[in-house]
Amino acid sequence: MTPYAPTEVIDLAPDLRMLRFPVGQAYLWRDGTELTLVDAGAPGAGAPIADVVRDWGHAPEDVRRIVLTHFHEDHAGGAGEFARLSGAEVYAHRLDAPFVRGETTGPGPVYEDWERPLHAQALAQLPPPPAEPVLPYEVREVEDGDTLDFGGGACVVGAPGHTDGSIGIHLPRHGVLFTGDAIAVSPLDRQVMLGVFNLDRERAVASYRRLASLDSDVACFGHGAPVAGGAGAVLRAAVERAHPTGTPASR
């Protein structure tokens, strides 16, 4: 098996499939014969994602769009390769799009001391990038409040903090929420938590609250097991427990 392939593929619902990579996760959403990829794994993941699509009974060309929750390489690195294999359009928030296109290097996180060894561990788990990483030919820019043509109307939810252009994707008709790295699940106690390695922690906490306030039944994170039922209540309880309203954005 190639080191860029998912370590696990899980069907969360008849039309929702999760791809778990050594670091990070991506999701396939299906509308009849048309598919959408939310995040795209690290560089080198494009061809393995195409294999997962075929295994689901579809051709790579059935994937019409790739929606990136942010520019970090474990989420956006495979987008260019898969876009060229499938012809899918790539979408990202306008503030992260220049980094996805490779026009410049995005800013790194502002670490808390306890996060540094975690980040080093995550980097060590990423497979070495291909000799020539593939960048998207074009990235369509989105904004908070935009609606994308899948899932009965997919709402782009601005969720800055992890990066300036981080977004969530909410499918109100289906009760599905994709949070990117704005929210995560702890590998230690499997509890929902604020995502780590943020650029601006205060804004990240505000985004956590905003995403938790949405009406969702299934929540799909960039890292950690999804919440497969009653997600909105689970997220709201978690954010209130860790970051009570009216208190500073503290760990």
N, C-alpha and C positions, 0 to 999 in steps of 0.2 A: 504493500500500500504506500502511495506517495505521502511524504510528510505534510503535504498541504491539504490532504483530504480531511473531511470531518471525522472525528473519532466516534461519533454517534449521530444517528438520524432518528428523530422521534416524531411521530404523527400526534399532534396535540388535538386535532379535530379533523374531520374529513377534508377540510380545505386549508389546513394550517400545518405546516411541517417545519420543525426546528432542526438546524444543522449545528451541531456542537463541535467546535474546533479545539485544538490544543489550548488556544487562548481565544476567548470570545465566541459569540454565537451569531448566526444569521437565520433568517426565516423566509419561507416561501408561502405566499398566499395565493389561492386559486379562485378565480371567478370563471366557472365553466371551463373553457379551453384556454383561457388567458391567465398568465401568472405574473406575480410581482415578487421581486426579491428585496427584502429589507435587510440591509447591510450585506457585505460580500466577502468577509473573511480577510486574511492577510494576503500579501503578494504571493502568487502561485496558486491561489484557491479557485481561480476561474474554471479550469478544466474539471477539477473534482466536483464543483457545483453543477456543471453541465451533466456529469454522470448521475448526480442525485436527481436532477430534473428528469433525465431519461428513465431512471428507476421508478419514478412516479407516474410513468406512462405518457410523458410529454417530450417534445423536442425543445432544445434550448431556445429556438426561435419563438416559442410560446411565451417566453418571459419578455414582457413588453417594457418593463421599467425596473430600474434598480434605485431604491430610495435609501440614501445614506443618512444615518442619524448623526454622524459627525465625521471628522476627517482622520481620526487616528488609524494607524495602519492595520490594526487587527479588525477593523470594521470596513475600511475603504480600500484596502490594498488589493483585493481581488476584483474590484469593480471594472477596471479597464480591460483586463483579460476577458472577463465574462461578457462585457458589453461587445467586444469584438467577435466573440464566438456566437452571440445570440442576436446582435443587432438591437439590444435593449437600450433605452435612453437612461442616462444617469442623472439623478436629482440629488441636490444637496442645498443646504441653506446658503444664502449668498455670502455670509461671512466665512464659511468654511470651504466654499467652492474653489477659491484660488489655491488652497492647499491640496485639494483633491486633484486639481488639474496639474499640480506640480509647478505652479508659477513661482512659488516661494515656500519656505518651510514654516509650518505652523508653530505657535508658541508651546512650550512645554508646561506641564502642570506646576502649581505651587504646592510642593509637598509639605505635609505634616511629617514630623520625625518618624512616626510609626508606619508611614506609608512607604518609605524608601526601600526597606527590605522586601516589601510586597511587590513593588514595581520591578526590582531587580530579578525577583523570582519569575514574574510574568514574562519579562524580556527573555530570560533563559529558556522558557518553554516555547517561544516562537520559533518556527523553523527558519533556517537561513533563507533570505530572500533570493529569488531567481537572479541570475546574472544580469538580466535586463528586465526589470519590472515594467509592466505595461500600464500606461496611464490612459484615462478616457480621452477620446477625441474631443468630446464636448460634455459639459456639465450644465444641466438646466437648473437655474437658481430658483429657490422657493423662499417664502417668508411665512412667518407666523400668521395663521388664519387662512392660508391657501387650502384649496380642496383639490385632491388628486383623484383621477378617474379609475379607482379600484375600490373593492370592498364596499360598494354602495355609497361611495363618497368618503374618501380618507382625508381626515383633517390634520393639517400640519400644525403642531403645537410647539411654539418656541419654548425651549428649555435650556437657556444659557447657564453657564456655570462650569460644567465639565469642559466645554469649549465655548467660545462666544457664539458659535453657530449650531450648537446642539439642538436637536429637535426630537420630539416624540411624534408618533403617528397613531391617531385614534380612529377606529372604525365604529362609529356610534351605532350603526344598524346591527352590528354583530357583537358589540360589547368587548372588542379586542383593542388592547393598547400595547404599542411597541415603545419602550422607554429609552432605548439605547443605553448609554452608561449613566444617565441621570439617576437611575435607581438600579440597585443590584441585590443579590442575595448572598449573604455571608457564607463562605465555604466552611466556616467553623461551626456555626450554630444554625445555619439554614434560615436565618431571619432576614426579612426584607430590610434594606438599609440604604442610606445615601450612597451613591456611587463614589468611588475613590479616584484619586489622582486628578483633582479638579483645578481649573484655572482660577476660579473665584468661588470660594466656598459659600459665601453669603448668598450669592445669586443661585448657586446650585441647590441650596436648601429651599429657596423660594420656588425653584422649578420643581423640586421634589413635591412640595405642597400642591403646586398647580396640577401636576400629573395625577397625584393621588385624589384630587377633587373630582376627576372625571368619572363618568358612569362606565365602569368596565367590569366585565366578568372574568376575562382572561388577560393577564399582564405578562408580556414577554420582554425579558431583560437582555442586556448585552452580555451579562455574566451571571450565572446562577439559574437554578431551576425556575421555570415559569410558575405563576400562580394560576391554577386551572379552574378556579371557581370562586365567586365572591371577591374578585380582586380589588375592587374599589374600597370595600370595607377593610380588607387586609392592609392595603397601602395607607389608608387614612389612619388606622390604628398605629401602624409602624411609625409614620412620620410624627404623630402626636406624642408617641412614647419617647422618641429620641430627640425631637425638636418641638417642644410644646409651643403653641402660638403665643407670641409676645416675648419669647426668650431669645437671647442672642443665638446666632448660628454656631453652636458649639458641638463638639463630638459627644 
